[in-house]
């Protein structure tokens, strides 16, 4: 996990661009999801992207590209949803 800030190009809510699991779960109702449904989706996505680092080179990404994208996939929120 890196200490680099994580932000979204588009805000998940009206006030904050931080890449935060709490924010994502907090706006679940915008998508007609309750917290349990949103948490299940977050876990499913977390499980799906957990091996991204191993898969990316097989799709032509260079080591530099993989390093550049790491903060999108390797962070405490991923570990939390997969726990």
Buried (B, 14 or more C-beta within 10 A) or exposed (E): EEEEEBEBEEEBEEEBBBBBBEBBBBBBEEEEBEEEEBBEBBBEBBEEBBEBBEEBEEEEBEEEEBEEBBBEBBBEBBEEBBE
